[in-house]
Amino acid sequence: MGIRNPRQLAWKAVASLIPQNTKIAILGDSRTAQNSSVASGVENYGYLFWARFLSRQRVTYDHAHNYGVGGDTTTMMLARLAAVCASPCSVVVFLGSTNDRTASNPAMSAADSIANIDTIIRAITAAKKCLILVAETPRGDSTNTDKALTGQALADHKAVRAWCLLQQGRPGVIVVDPWSDMADLVNAASGPAKTGLFHDGLHPAAAGAYLLGRPIAAALMCLFPSTPAILPLSNDPAGKWINANPLLTGTAGTLGSGGSGPMATGYSGANASSSAALTRTYTKLADGSQQVVIGGGAAIGAASSVDLLRLIGLQAATAGRTVGAVAEIEIAPGSVNLMSVQLGFQITNADSTTTYMWDGDRYAGASVLPPDQLKGVLCIPAFAVPAGITDFRLRLTAYGVDSAAVAAQIVIKSIGLKYVE
């Protein structure tokens, strides 16, 4: 299961290089590019989302430090090395070489890939950064056989992975190996992935991104042993939290259509128009946490959603300030047709455009979250709220698969909105 004993495996890297800050950069191909976007705000998702969520936000990430480019070979990545090395980030994740094997690059051998990756390792560690090296992933699955490798290309792919594994213990390098969790071991000779981990046999769906992010999270917990103190500890109104009830006490919340049971005071819930058939059943647990069970009939629509908890009308308190938000959540094992749980800001600007800031693996098609118990911390990218906004709300939102019944149990332990100075 990913890193078996991350403290034992990573001690040489930690001993040889103590990170100077918690900033992280990512370098690679489209699998890395697809970890954040700035289309209408900022959205964090993909394997780095899972690494941060599961490690309880051990590192901070800015989209400007996403050095992934779709279609790139390791040779093409060398052109970005100077920018990566000059970045303020103390930790770099590298996942690359799969495009070295494609038909458009038939001359690139395993030796060529290895030489390029070795150059990347030398440059990043010489820049006094710690490198988390991902030892490649399987390609293709039973549904997407066109992405599978065969013959010499498959042999080269496995040879590069084997070389990457041997770099464990190299000063400044931590190697993570998600292969055994992702590969279809019944058909191991041909190197395919388990069905459902990729959108297309190559690019991770939520379940695949989780299996990629989990060993990276373990490595981050080695590099940064202390858990960041970023969660609310009290409901003290004189504290740093803008919302009055970050610990979710009380039962006077507004349920909205589809909701039943006791909801924390000061919060509301809502179903999207396409999610009218879904139900949200709220319970207060013994430790004060808010539990929500999603059930009912099938939602209709490609983005069927329910707001588990939300705060609206925040614009008067935050206009012109930089804000951020965190939420500690647990998703019980065995969820069905649950595509995503995201924490986000939704801002309506003076010109009626809408800006979104999301943290949480994005929903797409029929991609669903893994059925494991998922525990961690969501953290929205800090956002400077422009003056003149007409609506500002904080949303903890769950998304279901189109035309499918959703079954999920989610526990929210805290949710905090704060100024970021």
Disulfide bonds with the S-S distance in Angstrom:
none
